[in-house]
């Protein structure tokens, strides 16, 4: 019986050596996959951060452009006085009219 046990022990020892090699290979593969997964995750996060920055900048640019348009339109509509060829500004009737130094009461407007 000692001879049979020796043969079985030798076979088991070789099998255990093969299993140890497979264990090492599995651990190395798992480490490589984990490193690759981490790297891909970091690249995706970086790309998302860059895209968010670009989208934010585009949004601000668009908002500033829209604000500039609105400001330009408001300055157009807020012009309540226009330049007069007689000098000064003509605003609403009777205000801001420059008669070139003449007294406006000298004019007879049918009153």
Beta strands, then each sheet from edge to edge (+ up, - down):
strand 1: 82-83
strand 2: 89-90
sheet 1: 1+ 2-
end
